[in-house]
Structure formats: structure tokens, C-alpha cells
Amino acid sequence: MSKIFEITHRDSAARIGKLTLEKEISTPAIIDLHDIECQIVDPGSPWKNTIYMGPDTKKIVILPHISLPLQTREEIVKDFNRTNDKTEWLHTGLVIHPFTNEYPESELYVLGAAKQLENRPREVVDSIIRLKENTRADSLLYAPALATPENLAMLLYLGVDLVDGTLPMIKGYQDIYLTNSGEFHLDRMHEFPCACPICTSITPPDLLKLPKKERAGLLAKHNSSKLGEELRVVREQIRTGSLREYVERQCRARPWLTAALRLMDAQYDFLDKRTPVLRSNTLYANTSESLSRVEIKRFEQRILDRYTAPDLDTLVLLPCSAKKPYSISLSHQKFINALGKYRRFVHEVIITSPMGVVPRELELTYPAAHYDTPVTGHWDLDEKAWVGGCLRRYLQKNNYKNIIAHVHGAYKEICESVASELGLEFIYTADQGVTSYESLDMLRNTVSGFESTKKRTSEQGKLDMMRSIADYQFGKGTGNILVPDDAMIKAPFPKFQLFAGRQQLATLIPQYGTLAVSVDGAIRLRDHPFYKVKIGDFNPHSSILAPGILDADPQIRPGDEVIVEGEKFVGVGRSLMSGWEMKQCGKGMAVELRHSKK
């Protein structure tokens, strides 16, 4: 349990933190081991003199080591990873071979032979994930001699905390000019794209005429400056929760970076437990890789595992809209008006890329109302396969007697493919466009023909919405516990307030489409095992720090609504870290309390 590192911001595996040694370092950071002021010291081989550092030094001392190449026999790697006898220092770091399976406890891990992992996407992804999964949440990862302006965003997205300026300096001495979009050989350049003092004071041809040492020094200085600039950009992306969109742009600089992103996306469990459940910014789905984002996969998985469709016979499939939530868009207002009084007999589900299927009850819930994607009228095969798969799995889980598809174009192609595959009969009502008078009239007439005894009132629809959101947030079955049949909804949509008698149980937060549970609501869920945080015998006030937590549900993610329980205390609030981190971290705020009761 580290007492020197505190994580303050999280975005997937990337994080911003405070490393407190002799001086405070904000991570991710670029370190210079040759600088005497550096807070991390690498003595090098076992034979280098390290007598100048006393055992009480507050710097992190990387234990003496011998560098090994990437392809080294397993028995040599095992000997290499054994802890050195020189462990008298207060804070130590370990050099770990990328292919090892042994991870002695340490505050800092140095990824050995990191430079050799360049252009080897599978090895870099596997080695970092293996290390992260077998070490503490608050340990640091340093990848030496690997970072450049073009790959820095990907390294930090994978979970690297510390890098150095070694490679940009080497590139400078090789007459290679670095930018965040790629590298250029100096003898092939006509002008510099950068506006730094070096690039505005000289042209590439004139720089080539300078003596080698002077030229290399200027290029190295520029390259290092660009690495620092990129670091500041990436840190800001982490703070705003938009690193993923930035990585999707940056990974196009090199094929191996694009491959690394795709391989990383295949590790859903690793990313899921490190990714917040909600963000304040828009989720931009601009590339094919966006379909593999954790937020999108998580939404689809919870629809299948946690959501229960209302007990109605007729399903109406509708297309998405650019404006969100869908129900306030012009097109969906037309659909709602067309359904009219028959709306209480049908269940509405929206088909959309990249979200797949969105039941009307969850249209407010992140990220269903928080995404944007390019609209061209053309769907590629990946989009069709993903959305079709979501619709197929949804229909396999939920049975309807009648399925009306008020869709057109690619939406209709997807429906026809799924209907054929499952042997179902869809009724199509939008041959002339979904908002035309003829199509809306056909939708109204078709729905009127399926009037049945299974229906729900407007109030029942509101309660179903609150139950669906509760199930989505806390697990299947929670909605029935939190929202009793005699519950009442007060306040207009989308600011519903849930009451049972005079007790307020929860409030719908329209910004994220989630429920903020009251203490009375939490008490109703006291026998529900999920999303609980257990603390010791104390009464917190506004926040709970990680060291004060005895246990936490591993399902908890940053941003989740959680219930805090102590021996004589119950409270509700929002988690600031994952449940597994709460049990491992030695510093940091774990839960921001909103209400509590002794």
C-alpha cells in the first residue's frame, strides 16, 4: 500500500496522480535520470557506486540491475527478477522483464527492454496488462527510452505513468525531426511545421549546414520540447475524460499504434474495471474502433444482463435521432404523436449505431444520450454487424408477439437480416421514409390493430423507467426492491422524484440518466449485496478516504452510486475510484458522500 502516490484523475488505464517524495511530482511525467534533482535514481549495474545515497533518502531508488534483451531464456529472466540484496533504501523500484510472470511488491516498476517493444503491439499490450493485473493499483510504471510525441498518448492510455526523453534525444542525433503526427528526416524537409523558437529561427536546409554536434543539439531540444508539449495535451485530455477520442486520432500515426489500440480493446475486463461509468463530455464515435469502446460494450452488456423489458406484447423498433435524448427530437415527437393513445400498448426500442439497441426507458442513461457520430446515410459492414448482433441478442432474450419496425434504409436492412436469422416476422411501416405522413399513418393504423389487454398507464410507465434505471445501475432485481408498486413519481420529466408514502427514495439525475438514492432508499437496499462500501467504526462527513475502507464491491467503477455501511452508519454517495482500488490504495478519496445517517 503506497503512502507516496495518490491518483486524482482516471480515464481508462491512464491516470493523473501526485507522487510525493522530496518534491511533489505530477504524473504522468517525463523524468531525467541524469538530473541530480530527479526524484527517481537509477544506480545502473550492481557495480556502480551508490554510496552517495543514504538509506533515509526520500527518492525512489531503482535497485541495481543488469539490462536483458527482450528475447531471453525464461530461467535467466527468473534470476534477473529476484530482488537484489541492497534493499536498505526507504523507497525502491524494480526492473521487470516484459515476459516475466513474477512481480515482487514494489512502489515503482521499470519495464525492462522497453525500447525493443516499439513496433511490437502484442508484446507491449500483453506485458503492460500482465504487469498491471499482478501489481498494486497505486504502484507506478516507468517505460524508459520508448516515448515519442507520436506514441505518448498510447503509452499513457495503456497505463504508463513515467517516461523519459531518451528516444527524442537519440532521434535528434540521427537527424530525425519529431512531431505528434510522425517523424521526418531532416534532409527531406523544406520547412518546419512547428512554431517553437528553434523552428522559427532556421530552415531545414540551413540547419543541415551546421556542424553535426550543434545540429543534433538543436534537433534534440526541439524533439524534447514536443514530447513535453504532448504530455501537457494528454494530461488535459485525461482531466476532461476525452483521452479515448484523442488516442483514436493519434494512433493513425503508426500501424503498430492502431494495432495496439485494437488489441487493448480486446481486453474488455482490464479496461472495464478502470473506466468510469459516466463522463461530463460528449462521447464521439468517429472511427471503427469506437464500436469497441468500453462504454459502448458495457451498455450493451447491461441491457442483456440487467434490463427486463415490460410485460407488453408489441415491440416498436424506431431509428435514432441526432438530437438526444431521442424523445425530445422532432422525429421522435412525430412517432410519439402517431402512436397516440395506443402508446400504452407498445414497447419502444431505438436502433442506433454505435449503441446497438436502446430501450426507451434507458434513453437518458449514459452514454445513450451523450454520444455523437458521423451521419452519412451509409453504414459499413462493421456497423451493421454490431447493431444487428445487439438486436438479435435482445430479441433472443425478450419475447414479443408482434414486432413493428418503423425503419428505413440501413435500419431496415439490419431488421430484415435479424428477422431472417431468427425466423421472426417483422411488420414494416416506413416504406416512404420514417417521418412522411403516409408512413406515420401506417404506423398508427398498424399499432391500433394490436390493441390487447396488456397495457400500462402513464404512471406505470414512469415507474418502469425508474426500475429499469435501478437495474441498470445496481443489478437485476434492484428495481423491484427500490421501486414498490405503490410508489409515486413527483416532478416533471426528466427530473423524476421517487416517493413511497412520505419517504423520498431516489431522484433521477437528467444529466446522466442515473438515480441518486436517498438514505431511505439505501436502507431498502440493505439486503442487496452489490455496490456496497464497508467502512470501520467511524462516522465520515463529506468524503471517505481509501485507507478507511474495509471492503468494497469489485463491480464499483468511478462515478457509480454506492451505499456506504459502517457499524452504526449508513450513507450514499458517488465513488471516485473502482471497488478493487479502494481496497488496494493507500491514499486518495474513494467516495464522495452526499447523505448519511447514524
C-alpha positions, 0 to 999 in steps of 0.5 A: 500500500503506497503512502507516496502516490495518490491518483486524482484523475482516471480515464481508462488505464491512464491516470493523473496522480501526485507522487510525493517524495522530496518534491511533489511530482505530477504524473504522468511525467517525463523524468531525467535520470541524469538530473541530480534533482530527479526524484527517481535514481537509477544506480545502473549495474550492481557495480556502480557506486551508490554510496552517495545515497543514504538509506533515509533518502526520500527518492525512489531508488531503482535497485541495481540491475543488469539490462536483458534483451527482450528475447531471453531464456525464461530461467535467466529472466527468473534470476534477473527478477529476484530482488537484489540484496541492497534493499536498505533504501526507504523507497525502491523500484524494480526492473521487470522483464516484459515476459516475466510472470513474477512481480515482487511488491514494489512502489515503482516498476521499470519495464525492462527492454522497453525500447525493443517493444516499439513496433511490437503491439502484442508484446507491449499490450500483453506485458503492460496488462500482465504487469498491471493485473499482478501489481498494486493499483497505486504502484507506478510504471516507468517505460524508459527510452520508448516515448515519442510525441507520436506514441505518448498518448498510447503509452499513457492510455495503456497505463504508463505513468513515467517516461523519459526523453531518451528516444527524442534525444537519440532521434535528434542525433540521427537527424530525425525531426519529431512531431505528434503526427510522425517523424521526418528526416531532416534532409527531406524537409523544406520547412518546419511545421512547428512554431517553437523558437528553434523552428522559427529561427532556421530552415531545414536546409540551413540547419543541415549546414551546421556542424553535426554536434550543434545540429543534433543539439538543436534537433534534440531540444526541439524533439524534447520540447514536443514530447513535453508539449504532448504530455501537457495535451494528454494530461488535459485530455485525461482531466476532461475524460476525452483521452479515448477520442484523442488516442483514436486520432493519434494512433493513425500515426503508426500501424503498430499504434492502431494495432495496439489500440485494437488489441487493448480493446480486446481486453474488455475486463482490464479496461472495464474495471478502470473506466468510469461509468459516466463522463461530463463530455460528449462521447464521439464515435468517429472511427471503427474502433469506437464500436469497441469502446468500453462504454459502448460494450458495457451498455450493451452488456447491461441491457442483456444482463440487467434490463427486463423489458415490460410485460407488453406484447408489441415491440416498436423498433424506431431509428435514432435521432441526432438530437438526444435524448431521442424523445425530445427530437422532432422525429421522435415527437412525430412517432410519439404523436402517431402512436397516440393513445395506443402508446400504452400498448407498445414497447419502444426500442431505438436502433442506433449505431454505435449503441446497438439497441436502446430501450426507451426507458434507458434513453437518458442513461449514459452514454445513450444520450451523450454520444455523437457520430458521423451521419452519412446515410451509409453504414459499413459492414462493421456497423451493421454487424454490431447493431444487428448482433445487439438486436438479435441478442435482445430479441433472443432474450425478450419475447414479443408477439408482434414486432413493428419496425418503423425503419428505413434504409440501413435500419431496415436492412439490419431488421430484415437480416435479424428477422431472417436469422431468427425466423421472426416476422417483422411488420414494416411501416416506413416504406416512404421514409420514417417521418412522411405522413403516409408512413406515420399513418401506417404506423398508427393504423398498424399499432391500433390493430394490436390493441390487447389487454396488456397495457400500462398507464402513464404512471406505470410507465414512469415507474418502469423507467425508474426500475429499469434505471435501478437495474441498470445501475445496481443489478437485476432485481434492484428495481423491484426492491427500490421501486414498490408498486405503490410508489409515486413519481413527483416532478416533471420529466426528466427530473423524476422524484421517487416517493413511497408514502412520505419517504423520498427514495431516489431522484433521477439525475437528467444529466446522466440518466442515473438515480441518486438514492436517498438514505431511505432508499439505501436502507431498502437496499440493505439486503442487496449485496452489490455496490456496497462500501464497508467502512470501520467504526467511524462516522465520515462527513463529506468524503471517505478516504481509501485507507478507511475502507474495509471492503468494497464491491469489485463491480464499483467503477468511478462515478457509480452510486454506492451505499456506504455501511459502517457499524452504526452508519449508513450513507450514499454517495458517488465513488471516485475510484473502482471497488478493487482500488479502494481496497488496494490504495493507500491514499486518495478519496474513494467516495464522495458522500452526499447523505448519511445517517447514524 
